[in-house]
Amino acid sequence: MLFILIESNSVISRFQKCNFMLTCSVVFVICIMEVLTLIFDGASVQWRFMHIASNFFGFSLTPLVYLTLGNVLLPNFSLNRKFLFFFGGIWILYSLWMLAMIFSGSKFGVFYVDELNRYSRGKGFFVYAILGAIGLIYFLVQNIILSLRFWQNNCGILLLNSIFVFIGVAVQIVRPDIQITWLAVIISIIFYFIYHVTLYQQFDSQTYLRNFNSFQKVLEAQKEDAVLIVVEIDNFEKLKLNYSRQKVDSLMILISRIFSRFYRKYGSLFKIGNEEFCVVSKDVELDFDDLNRNFFMEFVKECSEIDEMPLVSVGWANISPHQDINKVLSLADLKKREFIRERTSYLF
């Protein structure tokens, strides 16, 4: 059922779908292996090979679960590629080492199945624990990154969920007879899927700023006076005609990062159109003309070496609860026209 829900979802990216599916598949295989180890443990000696095989697949795949679950949280694979390849190399060596210990009959592996087909932890079980800890730490770090990026959207729930997974894993390591790790992981996967679907309905998939629908809901819930800052990319239609889609997308992402970095401490950030970003700030006492001037200077400084980068215009207007947003945007447009007339002087 979870596979069908993931595949049919149209909100999350294809990369995240693949990672959700991969995580679910790995967990499904491990759960089967764990059931088989319970069935074969202490059974007839003729089942010893199956007992060893199910333990091998269970112990070899487990470190990958936290890695794939952590990786699904963020859509940008390139940020984690080096670490993932490094960990993948370690995992291959770890799996080969386990195979070597099994074929040699050594008790220094992760686990040992004796001649009577009875399971026991090997003297090298700490290697499995270390790899699992690395995966869990990666999982926690990805949760923290996601929480910082979307800190206004119940980030505390993400950290509580990661703690929930930590507890589930720790309990089973300390008390192997209490089989709760995979129940905790499955619950966690379901939670993350629901969280991501809800989250990405509120955000622009390109810039990861909150979208226009989210902007409208924030204004509907507004209970006190605020200030709306609007940043618009100049000649955006001309930009789309002159450059490829990939180039325009990369410029848009760069502009959104500069915008986010500068304005995030002043209020809630949104992308409300193809070329418009805005901030809803509750600090009405700020000097917004000076603030926007500083943003423009910072923008030009960061983009000075990019020939294709367009300029931006910035306007602002006061907004009261339940005020007509179109009138507020019109007032902000007037400020943008003033800004365009004066912005050349800001560079000298």
C-alpha positions as CSV (number, residue, x, y, z in Angstrom):
1,M,0.0,0.0,0.0
2,L,2.8,2.4,0.9
3,F,4.5,1.7,-2.5
4,I,1.3,2.6,-4.3
5,L,0.9,5.9,-2.3
6,I,4.5,6.9,-3.0
7,E,4.3,6.1,-6.7
8,S,1.0,7.9,-7.3
9,N,2.0,11.0,-5.4
10,S,2.5,14.1,-7.7
11,V,4.0,16.5,-5.1
12,I,7.4,15.1,-4.1
13,S,10.3,14.8,-6.7
14,R,11.1,11.7,-8.7
15,F,14.5,11.5,-6.8
16,Q,12.6,11.5,-3.4
17,K,10.1,8.9,-4.7
18,C,13.0,6.6,-5.7
19,N,14.6,7.0,-2.3
20,F,11.3,6.3,-0.5
21,M,10.8,3.2,-2.6
22,L,14.4,2.1,-2.0
23,T,14.1,2.6,1.7
24,C,10.8,0.7,1.9
25,S,12.2,-2.1,-0.2
26,V,15.3,-2.5,2.0
27,V,13.2,-2.5,5.1
28,F,10.8,-5.0,3.6
29,V,13.7,-7.4,2.8
30,I,15.3,-6.9,6.3
31,C,11.9,-7.6,8.0
32,I,11.6,-10.9,6.1
33,M,15.2,-11.8,7.0
34,E,14.6,-11.1,10.6
35,V,11.5,-13.3,10.6
36,L,13.5,-16.1,9.0
37,T,16.3,-15.8,11.6
38,L,13.7,-16.3,14.3
39,I,12.3,-19.3,12.5
40,F,15.6,-21.0,11.7
41,D,17.4,-20.3,15.1
42,G,17.7,-23.6,16.9
43,A,15.9,-25.5,14.1
44,S,17.2,-28.6,12.4
45,V,20.8,-28.4,11.2
46,Q,19.7,-28.7,7.6
47,W,18.4,-25.1,7.8
48,R,21.8,-23.8,9.0
49,F,22.7,-22.3,5.6
50,M,19.4,-20.5,5.4
51,H,19.9,-19.2,8.9
52,I,23.4,-17.9,8.1
53,A,22.1,-16.3,4.8
54,S,19.2,-14.5,6.5
55,N,21.5,-13.1,9.2
56,F,24.0,-12.0,6.6
57,F,21.5,-10.1,4.5
58,G,19.9,-8.6,7.6
59,F,23.1,-7.4,9.0
60,S,24.6,-6.2,5.7
61,L,21.5,-4.2,4.6
62,T,20.7,-2.6,7.9
63,P,23.3,0.2,7.8
64,L,21.8,1.3,4.4
65,V,18.3,1.9,5.9
66,Y,19.3,5.0,7.8
67,L,21.4,6.3,4.9
68,T,18.5,6.0,2.4
69,L,16.0,7.4,4.9
70,G,18.3,10.3,5.7
71,N,18.9,11.0,2.0
72,V,15.2,11.2,1.1
73,L,14.8,14.2,3.4
74,L,16.6,16.6,1.0
75,P,16.1,16.6,-2.8
76,N,19.6,17.8,-3.7
77,F,21.7,14.6,-4.2
78,S,24.8,16.5,-5.2
79,L,25.3,17.9,-1.7
80,N,25.7,14.4,-0.3
81,R,27.3,12.5,-3.3
82,K,30.9,12.3,-1.9
83,F,29.8,11.1,1.5
84,L,27.4,8.5,-0.1
85,F,30.1,7.1,-2.4
86,F,32.5,7.0,0.6
87,F,30.0,5.2,2.8
88,G,29.1,2.9,-0.1
89,G,32.7,1.8,-0.4
90,I,32.9,1.1,3.3
91,W,29.7,-0.9,3.1
92,I,31.0,-3.1,0.3
93,L,34.2,-3.8,2.3
94,Y,32.0,-4.5,5.4
95,S,29.9,-7.0,3.4
96,L,32.9,-8.7,2.0
97,W,34.5,-8.9,5.5
98,M,31.3,-10.5,6.8
99,L,31.4,-13.1,4.0
100,A,35.0,-13.9,4.7
101,M,34.2,-14.5,8.4
102,I,31.3,-16.7,7.5
103,F,33.3,-18.9,5.1
104,S,36.2,-19.2,7.5
105,G,33.9,-20.1,10.4
106,S,35.4,-17.4,12.6
107,K,33.7,-16.1,15.7
108,F,35.2,-12.6,15.0
109,G,32.5,-11.6,12.6
110,V,29.3,-9.7,13.3
111,F,27.4,-12.9,14.2
112,Y,28.1,-16.6,14.5
113,V,25.9,-19.7,13.9
114,D,27.3,-22.8,15.6
115,E,27.1,-26.4,14.4
116,L,23.8,-26.8,16.2
117,N,22.3,-23.9,14.2
118,R,22.2,-21.6,17.2
119,Y,22.8,-17.8,16.7
120,S,25.1,-15.7,18.8
121,R,26.7,-12.3,18.4
122,G,30.2,-12.4,17.1
123,K,33.2,-10.6,18.6
124,G,33.1,-8.2,15.6
125,F,29.6,-7.1,16.4
126,F,31.0,-3.6,17.2
127,V,31.7,-3.1,13.5
128,Y,28.0,-3.4,12.7
129,A,27.2,-1.0,15.6
130,I,29.7,1.6,14.3
131,L,28.3,1.5,10.8
132,G,24.8,1.7,12.1
133,A,25.8,4.7,14.3
134,I,27.3,6.5,11.2
135,G,24.0,5.9,9.3
136,L,22.0,7.2,12.3
137,I,24.2,10.3,12.7
138,Y,23.8,11.0,9.0
139,F,20.1,10.6,9.4
140,L,20.1,13.1,12.4
141,V,22.2,15.6,10.5
142,Q,19.8,15.5,7.5
143,N,16.9,16.1,10.0
144,I,18.8,19.1,11.4
145,I,19.4,20.6,7.9
146,L,15.8,20.1,7.0
147,S,14.7,21.7,10.3
148,L,16.9,24.7,9.7
149,R,15.7,25.1,6.2
150,F,12.0,24.9,7.1
151,W,12.2,26.0,10.7
152,Q,8.8,27.6,10.6
153,N,7.1,24.3,9.7
154,N,7.1,22.2,12.9
155,C,10.8,21.4,12.7
156,G,10.6,20.1,16.3
157,I,8.6,17.1,15.0
158,L,11.5,16.1,12.7
159,L,13.9,16.0,15.6
160,L,11.4,14.1,17.8
161,N,11.0,11.6,15.0
162,S,14.7,11.1,14.7
163,I,15.0,10.6,18.5
164,F,12.2,8.0,18.2
165,V,14.2,6.0,15.6
166,F,17.4,6.3,17.8
167,I,15.5,4.9,20.8
168,G,14.0,2.0,18.7
169,V,17.5,1.1,17.5
170,A,19.2,1.4,20.9
171,V,16.7,-0.7,22.6
172,Q,17.2,-3.6,20.3
173,I,21.0,-3.4,20.5
174,V,20.8,-3.5,24.3
175,R,18.0,-6.0,24.4
176,P,18.0,-8.2,21.2
177,D,14.9,-10.1,22.4
178,I,12.8,-6.9,22.0
179,Q,12.1,-6.6,18.3
180,I,11.1,-3.0,17.8
181,T,13.7,-1.4,15.5
182,W,11.9,-2.1,12.3
183,L,8.5,-1.1,13.7
184,A,10.1,2.2,14.6
185,V,11.7,2.6,11.1
186,I,8.4,1.8,9.3
187,I,6.5,4.3,11.4
188,S,9.2,6.8,10.7
189,I,9.0,6.2,6.9
190,I,5.2,6.7,7.0
191,F,5.6,9.9,9.0
192,Y,8.2,11.3,6.7
193,F,6.1,10.6,3.6
194,I,3.1,12.4,5.2
195,Y,5.4,15.3,6.3
196,H,7.0,15.7,2.9
197,V,3.6,15.6,1.0
198,T,2.3,18.3,3.4
199,L,5.5,20.3,3.2
200,Y,5.9,20.4,-0.5
201,Q,2.3,21.5,-1.1
202,Q,3.3,24.7,0.7
203,F,6.6,25.3,-1.1
204,D,7.9,26.2,-4.5
205,S,9.7,23.1,-5.8
206,Q,12.4,25.1,-7.5
207,T,13.5,27.5,-4.8
208,Y,12.0,25.9,-1.6
209,L,10.5,29.2,-0.6
210,R,6.8,29.1,0.5
211,N,4.5,29.4,-2.5
212,F,1.6,31.8,-3.3
213,N,-1.0,29.5,-1.7
214,S,1.0,29.5,1.5
215,F,1.4,33.3,1.2
216,Q,-2.4,33.8,1.0
217,K,-3.0,31.6,4.0
218,V,-0.5,33.6,6.1
219,L,-2.3,36.8,5.1
220,E,-5.7,35.3,6.0
221,A,-4.3,34.4,9.5
222,Q,-2.7,37.9,9.9
223,K,-3.8,39.6,13.2
224,E,-1.5,42.6,13.3
225,D,0.1,45.2,11.0
226,A,3.0,44.1,9.0
227,V,5.2,45.2,6.0
228,L,5.3,43.5,2.7
229,I,8.6,43.6,0.8
230,V,8.5,42.6,-2.9
231,V,11.6,41.8,-4.9
232,E,11.1,41.4,-8.7
233,I,13.6,40.2,-11.3
234,D,13.9,42.7,-14.2
235,N,13.1,41.7,-17.7
236,F,12.3,38.1,-16.8
237,E,10.5,37.3,-20.0
238,K,13.5,38.5,-22.0
239,L,15.7,36.4,-19.9
240,K,13.7,33.3,-20.7
241,L,13.9,34.1,-24.4
242,N,17.7,34.6,-24.4
243,Y,18.8,31.7,-22.3
244,S,18.0,28.0,-22.0
245,R,15.6,26.7,-19.3
246,Q,18.5,25.1,-17.3
247,K,20.3,28.5,-17.3
248,V,17.2,30.4,-16.2
249,D,16.5,27.8,-13.5
250,S,20.1,28.1,-12.2
251,L,19.9,31.9,-12.1
252,M,16.5,31.7,-10.3
253,I,18.0,29.4,-7.7
254,L,20.9,31.7,-7.1
255,I,18.7,34.7,-6.8
256,S,16.5,32.9,-4.3
257,R,19.5,31.9,-2.2
258,I,20.8,35.5,-2.0
259,F,17.2,36.7,-1.2
260,S,16.8,34.0,1.5
261,R,20.2,34.7,3.1
262,F,19.6,38.4,3.4
263,Y,15.9,38.6,4.3
264,R,15.2,35.4,6.4
265,K,15.9,37.2,9.7
266,Y,13.4,39.9,8.9
267,G,10.3,37.7,8.3
268,S,8.6,35.0,6.4
269,L,9.8,34.4,2.8
270,F,7.7,33.5,-0.2
271,K,7.9,33.2,-4.0
272,I,4.6,34.6,-5.3
273,G,5.2,34.6,-9.1
274,N,7.6,33.5,-11.8
275,E,9.8,36.5,-11.1
276,E,8.6,37.8,-7.7
277,F,9.8,37.1,-4.2
278,C,8.3,38.7,-1.1
279,V,8.8,39.0,2.7
280,V,6.1,39.5,5.3
281,S,7.9,41.3,8.2
282,K,6.2,42.0,11.5
283,D,9.0,44.5,12.4
284,V,7.2,47.6,11.2
285,E,9.7,50.0,12.8
286,L,12.5,49.0,10.4
287,D,13.9,51.5,7.8
288,F,12.8,49.5,4.8
289,D,14.2,51.9,2.2
290,D,17.6,51.5,3.8
291,L,17.1,47.7,4.2
292,N,16.2,47.2,0.6
293,R,19.1,49.4,-0.6
294,N,21.5,47.2,1.4
295,F,20.0,44.1,-0.2
296,F,20.4,45.5,-3.7
297,M,24.1,46.4,-3.0
298,E,24.7,42.9,-1.5
299,F,22.9,41.4,-4.6
300,V,25.1,43.3,-7.0
301,K,28.3,42.4,-5.1
302,E,27.5,38.7,-5.1
303,C,26.6,38.7,-8.8
304,S,29.3,41.0,-10.1
305,E,31.1,38.2,-11.9
306,I,28.0,36.7,-13.6
307,D,27.4,38.4,-16.9
308,E,23.9,36.9,-17.4
309,M,22.6,37.9,-14.0
310,P,19.7,40.4,-14.3
311,L,19.1,43.3,-11.9
312,V,16.3,43.3,-9.3
313,S,13.9,46.0,-8.2
314,V,12.5,46.2,-4.6
315,G,9.4,47.8,-3.2
316,W,7.5,47.7,0.0
317,A,4.1,48.6,1.5
318,N,2.4,48.4,4.9
319,I,-0.3,45.7,5.1
320,S,-3.1,45.5,7.7
321,P,-5.1,42.4,8.6
322,H,-7.7,41.5,5.9
323,Q,-6.5,44.3,3.6
324,D,-6.9,43.7,-0.2
325,I,-3.6,42.2,-1.3
326,N,-3.9,43.6,-4.8
327,K,-3.9,47.1,-3.4
328,V,-0.9,46.4,-1.3
329,L,1.0,45.0,-4.2
330,S,0.1,48.1,-6.3
331,L,1.6,50.3,-3.5
332,A,4.7,48.1,-3.5
333,D,4.9,48.6,-7.3
334,L,5.0,52.4,-6.8
335,K,7.9,51.9,-4.4
336,K,9.6,49.7,-7.0
337,R,9.4,52.4,-9.6
338,E,11.1,54.9,-7.2
339,F,13.7,52.2,-6.5
340,I,14.5,51.7,-10.2
341,R,15.0,55.5,-10.7
342,E,17.4,55.7,-7.7
343,R,19.2,52.3,-7.8
344,T,22.0,53.4,-10.1
345,S,23.2,55.9,-7.5
346,Y,23.4,53.1,-4.9
347,L,26.3,51.6,-6.8
348,F,28.6,54.6,-6.6
